[in-house]
Amino acid sequence: MFGRIGGLHLFLGLQLLVALWVSLPAGRSAEAPIHFNRQVLPILSDACFHCHGPDSATRHADLRLDEREGLFRSKNGVSVVVPGSVEESDLYQRLISPHEDEIMPPPESVRRLKADEIAILKKWIEQGAPWSSHWAFTPPVRPEVPVSPSGALQARERTPIDAFVFARLAEQGLAPSPEAGRAELLRRVALDLTGVPPTPEEVDAFLADPSPDAYERQVDRLLASPRYGQRWAWDWLDLARYADTNGFQGDPERTMWPWRDWVVDALNANMPYDQFSIEQLAGDLLPDATVGQRIASGFNRNTMFNGEGGRIPEETRVENVFDRVETTGTVWMGLTFSCARCHDHKFDPIKHTDYFSMYDIFNQMSETGAPPNGRPGQVPPLLELPTPAEALAVQVARERVAVIAKDVEERERALFPRAADAPLAAAPSAQALPGKLPQNFAAVAPSERSVSALNEAIAHFKGASQPEYVGALERLVQAARERDDALRQVTRVMIMDEIENRRETVVLTRGNYEARTTTRVEGAVPEVFRSTSTPAGRMNRLDLARWLVSAENPLGARTAVNRAWQAFFGVGFVKTAEDFGVQSEAPSHPELLDWLSTEYVRSGWDTKALHRLIVTSSVYRQSSRVAPALLEKDPENRLLARGTRHRLPSWMLRDQALAAAGLLVERSGGPGVLPYQPAGIWEEATFGVKKYVQGRGEDLYRRSLYVFWRRIVGPTSFFDSGTRQVCTVKVARTNTPMHALVTLNDPAFVEAARVLAQRVLVESARDDASRIDRIYRLALARSVRADELRILGARLATLRTQYGADSAAARLLASSGEAPRPSELDPIEHAAWTALCALVLNLDETLCKE
Amino acid sequence: MDPLTEGHALFTRRQFFGRSALGLGTAALSSLLSRDGLFAAPPSRRGVPGLPELPHFAPKAKRVIYLFQNGAPSHVDLFDYKPALKQWHGRQIPDAVVGGKRFSTMTGDQAERPVLGEITQFAQHGQSGAWISSFLPRTAEIADELCFVKSMHTESVNHAPGITYFLTGSEMAGRPSMGAWLSYGLGSENEDLPSFVVMTSRDKEASCGQIFYDFYWGSGFLPSKYQGAAFRGSGDPVLYLSNPPGMSREVRRGLLDDLAHLNEIKREDFGDPEITTRIAAYEMAYRMQTSVPELTDFSQESASVLDMYGPDVRRQGSFAYNCLMARRLAERGVRFIQVMHAGWDQHRNLNSQLKIQCDDTDAPSAALIRDLKQRGLLEDTLVIWGGEFGRTPFLQGKIDDVKNWGRDHHPYAFSLWMAGGGVKPGMSYGATDEFGFNAVDRRVHVHDFQATVMHLLGINHERLTYKFQGRNFRLTDVHGHVVRDILS
């Protein structure tokens, strides 16, 4: 921020000054400059904007403190803020007033300013009350990379990331941690980039590689792996609220997996993020849209869909449009549009009308809100995706129908005489046919008749004893059935479209679909973001998509970079990844966020390059070991004086266990699979309507990404995951007994332990120590230490005794799961090792990235 | 420290190993204890603290049992006696009463809206003279324990949004539910059980397909450890509670001892306090493996108690079973117990289904109140009985098609009852118009109801907030007034 105002030297000078002040003993009177954006604005926003902010409906005294004009207003002899003078600044005087009728915030509001908050406002006024607009609403300007204050640190700088982070550490009197051990580092980066741990052989090869760029070459290998797209797709699926069912009553299935596969492919192909965004928001509107681009547009069909009986379709349609507006706002603008659905945003400059201007953009598709008959999960518009074989099968079946239909046609001309070009329905005798035959049969050309209409006709004409005609109809119904079967094989995916005559959009009072006001709005980005170069006229989805990844949107790159940082370091620069607005937490490293954001755009939105830059930095490569003093100083590791250590996402834990056991099946794509799940979960949630039929063989061991996601009751093996009901950009990471029960007792994990045990029993040397070492190398990518070996060796002896005394239990444990088991293994020995492997798979170190 | 793990992380190594020695420790000790059945001893009551500033004032209730009746019970057939309905039976309800209000698509387009008289008989019960339907004889017997709120109203006309509104304060899914708020704010009184437990049941014939969505007990933006633990209606009540086949408790104990030891070595090496929390979580998982089966073991319940809940009490997953479980959970200090029963959505089968739902729920609900009272638990346990809206005083269907009579969703007026924990017993509060169509006197909105529940637990509903997406959210959004007249 300072860098933007005063250039590099001022910025660095101030930073150094700050560092000096921090190290000065208390009592020296030098005062740190108050930072308006980071320190003052949050207080004003939290305490004042509710009544003196962007929302015109609740604004008091016609005073806005969120704009410069209002904050420095002078009216009727009262000045709100007078730079340099707390005595003349009414804002300050009202804070400290002893009079109940003067004090702000008013006594009836629950909000109270704390003494230190009042002190900050006082100092800020005394220092001349410098003002700037909220940082996130101004496009990032590439800051200069700081010059390292010390030679020792300079030597450790590998990337500009390091320069920014080290400078901030120096400011706080901290130093970075030493580099993590090589094996530890390879495990960390492999899990981060691919979601699968390195094999012992990969670790060995890396440890034996003396070249200076050994690590970078590992990074490049991982980035090129197809596992990369499968790992990063997960975060995108959480954000896109992807699921394999609609949610709500009945929870019918839908086919969206081609969209999911598109995401994996796009990530693996390193599709530039701007293109990745445009195709998902508006791929269908691109000129000569390809099949892939139309599939990509399914991003916004991942909304839930409420087809509950008695539901008013328009209410569903409107809610889905809300979801699309709000998801787009969260993902590409880091803003909470939902507040503005009902009124002007209380804190951010998003008006009620701005919301509906965005709404107009998404209000133009053909979805009606009514579930389709027959297949309620697949809500049109749909795109057919036949494989070449399926397309051929449909064509062949149609041709066969055509041949037989010609024969039927000729017979009908003989049986029901009529004019040469007239259809069967024109024959008087055809009109006299019973039931629905006149309209469903006679009025339809033979090749187009439905199976049910043909069956009705066959039943009728059989009675009328016309065996040859009936024979022809029977051939036709058979062919029609085959044609329908061929069509049914074709995959259909939900996509976006645009209606020709655009709907007129009006503001809805409090977001109620029925409460239509007369205020008309047209597609546009929020007023606060409009400039002279914003496209004029009514925006459509494609215009919006292009704008979101243009230089005009101050948040397009920042939100993406912040999410990437969050994935690698556990928390983003902006901790509130879903909110960059005025009420958001100030970024931990604002300059680095902006540098990376501009670098991302400069590189052509090259996501793999961004990831490479991050993981090759020295900051990323630090050890995550922490000393008590540092822990006390920075418990959340926001300053990054150490590496990140946290529990892996639950889905990655499952993949890791499968990989360690050698069970992981890496075939990519296709419909979701149904691995182990306790009996009755779906049945209980759906009153027996949906039956869980567990998959077999490979289906049990596919990557977690490919597990079928029923929206009303997600897969039970995963915890702390997005619910896939609404957009989720921030990961939860909790630590509860319920989670321990999953990794202890879920059959997927128990089987992984059992198969890992037989793997080491079969593969490795016969002594216990090398087998235990092998388990560690498979599960933790490192060798076992002597103290650990002593504990585990003693446990193994106990387990052998315990299972020796209970061979029935041994046989049960040694045959957990469906994976084959070598029959020659002694069940007692196998059970003891299985229990030991289960222990290793539950070690905190195994559960954590470190 | 990560706020998500606060509480557990305050657990030091000494406490951990100290606790080990006291009952969870070595394999030998644990096997001895389990052989002697000592794990069946009274459950521990170690708590997990909530927010330091809570409660805001002395609470009347310490815990809540919410008997949620999904599908919306018909207020005009059960609690809100309106003689006018019988008088107007079959005649079009006056337009002035309906006032152009919206209904679901099931009757939204219905041209005729004839008034439908109640299908039950009403009588007054107890000292308080509460009007209660003949379909609820056991509830009628405890009328003087109950406080009826007859002037409830909401905005939702569909089930999922209506239930979500009641339980989370918002019609759209994704906000924390009441139980999550209370667990977050008040903590837990029992470290061996979740502080927020959910149990579900449905009518035996599954006449209506109301689904129990997990967002009815979700934690929204609150840390996910506050979400309700849904006890299952069959098999292990808690997912993955049982050790895998072939792993005894003794083997498990040994493995956990080493796991803790190895994790402790790691913590000393790496200094990450989260590891201590991990050890504690694994130990609680182990304790739940006994505390939950002990919880579901009804063998020590007397025959008279079991009889009171009715024959279904022995069937896991029934409403009766869940009511007895609710009492057992309340005894163990569980903060919020959400018992949900689906089956009240009588659009076309009022004459056959309403009685069946009443039969399923009447005795267990009344038994729960009596049972809590005889154990002295009713004083500080708030029990709530009610659905997400009411049902139309007019008919859905045709008046001469008696078999298929029904009532549509009705958000403009309905009834619920509360008992125990600081609520005035033997009271009726608020009133509807002569048709039971609009709540007219001392109206109580969903948010008012929520504010009142929070108040009973010692919480100012405006002050229990959580900052998310830049805004301080609360259960009652920006609304809600405590209904002081019903406080005892």
Chai-1 contact restraints between the chains, C-beta under 6 A:
chainA,res_idxA,chainB,res_idxB,connection_type,confidence,min_distance_angstrom,max_distance_angstrom,comment,restraint_id
A,V110,B,E462,contact,1.0,0.0,6.0,A-B,restraint_1
A,V110,B,R463,contact,1.0,0.0,6.0,A-B,restraint_2
A,Q249,B,I211,contact,1.0,0.0,6.0,A-B,restraint_3
A,E308,B,N158,contact,1.0,0.0,6.0,A-B,restraint_4
A,G310,B,S104,contact,1.0,0.0,6.0,A-B,restraint_5
A,G310,B,T105,contact,1.0,0.0,6.0,A-B,restraint_6
A,G310,B,M106,contact,1.0,0.0,6.0,A-B,restraint_7
A,R311,B,N158,contact,1.0,0.0,6.0,A-B,restraint_8
A,I312,B,T105,contact,1.0,0.0,6.0,A-B,restraint_9
A,T336,B,Q469,contact,1.0,0.0,6.0,A-B,restraint_10
A,F347,B,G470,contact,1.0,0.0,6.0,A-B,restraint_11
A,E578,B,Q469,contact,1.0,0.0,6.0,A-B,restraint_12
A,D579,B,Q469,contact,1.0,0.0,6.0,A-B,restraint_13
A,D579,B,G470,contact,1.0,0.0,6.0,A-B,restraint_14
A,G581,B,G470,contact,1.0,0.0,6.0,A-B,restraint_15
A,Q583,B,G470,contact,1.0,0.0,6.0,A-B,restraint_16
A,S584,B,G470,contact,1.0,0.0,6.0,A-B,restraint_17
A,R625,B,F270,contact,1.0,0.0,6.0,A-B,restraint_18
A,V626,B,G271,contact,1.0,0.0,6.0,A-B,restraint_19
A,P635,B,M1,contact,1.0,0.0,6.0,A-B,restraint_20
A,R645,B,D272,contact,1.0,0.0,6.0,A-B,restraint_21
A,G680,B,S234,contact,1.0,0.0,6.0,A-B,restraint_22
A,E684,B,G233,contact,1.0,0.0,6.0,A-B,restraint_23
A,F687,B,A206,contact,1.0,0.0,6.0,A-B,restraint_24
A,F687,B,G209,contact,1.0,0.0,6.0,A-B,restraint_25
A,I712,B,I211,contact,1.0,0.0,6.0,A-B,restraint_26
A,I712,B,Y213,contact,1.0,0.0,6.0,A-B,restraint_27
A,T716,B,L239,contact,1.0,0.0,6.0,A-B,restraint_28
A,D720,B,S224,contact,1.0,0.0,6.0,A-B,restraint_29
A,Q725,B,A173,contact,1.0,0.0,6.0,A-B,restraint_30
A,V726,B,G174,contact,1.0,0.0,6.0,A-B,restraint_31
A,A732,B,S224,contact,1.0,0.0,6.0,A-B,restraint_32
A,T734,B,L4,contact,1.0,0.0,6.0,A-B,restraint_33
A,T734,B,P223,contact,1.0,0.0,6.0,A-B,restraint_34
A,T734,B,S224,contact,1.0,0.0,6.0,A-B,restraint_35
A,T734,B,K225,contact,1.0,0.0,6.0,A-B,restraint_36
A,N735,B,T5,contact,1.0,0.0,6.0,A-B,restraint_37
A,N735,B,T277,contact,1.0,0.0,6.0,A-B,restraint_38
A,N735,B,A281,contact,1.0,0.0,6.0,A-B,restraint_39
A,T736,B,K225,contact,1.0,0.0,6.0,A-B,restraint_40
A,T736,B,A281,contact,1.0,0.0,6.0,A-B,restraint_41
A,P737,B,A281,contact,1.0,0.0,6.0,A-B,restraint_42
A,P737,B,M284,contact,1.0,0.0,6.0,A-B,restraint_43
A,P737,B,A285,contact,1.0,0.0,6.0,A-B,restraint_44
A,P737,B,M288,contact,1.0,0.0,6.0,A-B,restraint_45
A,A740,B,A281,contact,1.0,0.0,6.0,A-B,restraint_46
A,A740,B,Y282,contact,1.0,0.0,6.0,A-B,restraint_47
A,A740,B,A285,contact,1.0,0.0,6.0,A-B,restraint_48
A,L741,B,Y240,contact,1.0,0.0,6.0,A-B,restraint_49
A,L741,B,A285,contact,1.0,0.0,6.0,A-B,restraint_50
A,V742,B,Y240,contact,1.0,0.0,6.0,A-B,restraint_51
A,N745,B,Y240,contact,1.0,0.0,6.0,A-B,restraint_52
A,N745,B,P244,contact,1.0,0.0,6.0,A-B,restraint_53
A,D746,B,Y240,contact,1.0,0.0,6.0,A-B,restraint_54
A,V750,B,P244,contact,1.0,0.0,6.0,A-B,restraint_55
A,I791,B,D258,contact,1.0,0.0,6.0,A-B,restraint_56
A,R795,B,D258,contact,1.0,0.0,6.0,A-B,restraint_57
A,T798,B,G254,contact,1.0,0.0,6.0,A-B,restraint_58
A,Q802,B,V251,contact,1.0,0.0,6.0,A-B,restraint_59
A,A809,B,G246,contact,1.0,0.0,6.0,A-B,restraint_60
A,L812,B,P245,contact,1.0,0.0,6.0,A-B,restraint_61
A,L812,B,G246,contact,1.0,0.0,6.0,A-B,restraint_62
A,L813,B,G246,contact,1.0,0.0,6.0,A-B,restraint_63
A,L813,B,M247,contact,1.0,0.0,6.0,A-B,restraint_64
A,S816,B,P244,contact,1.0,0.0,6.0,A-B,restraint_65
A,A835,B,V251,contact,1.0,0.0,6.0,A-B,restraint_66
A,L839,B,L255,contact,1.0,0.0,6.0,A-B,restraint_67
A,L839,B,L259,contact,1.0,0.0,6.0,A-B,restraint_68
A,N842,B,L259,contact,1.0,0.0,6.0,A-B,restraint_69
A,L843,B,L262,contact,1.0,0.0,6.0,A-B,restraint_70
A,D844,B,N263,contact,1.0,0.0,6.0,A-B,restraint_71
A,D844,B,K266,contact,1.0,0.0,6.0,A-B,restraint_72
A,D844,B,I275,contact,1.0,0.0,6.0,A-B,restraint_73
A,D844,B,R278,contact,1.0,0.0,6.0,A-B,restraint_74
A,E845,B,K266,contact,1.0,0.0,6.0,A-B,restraint_75
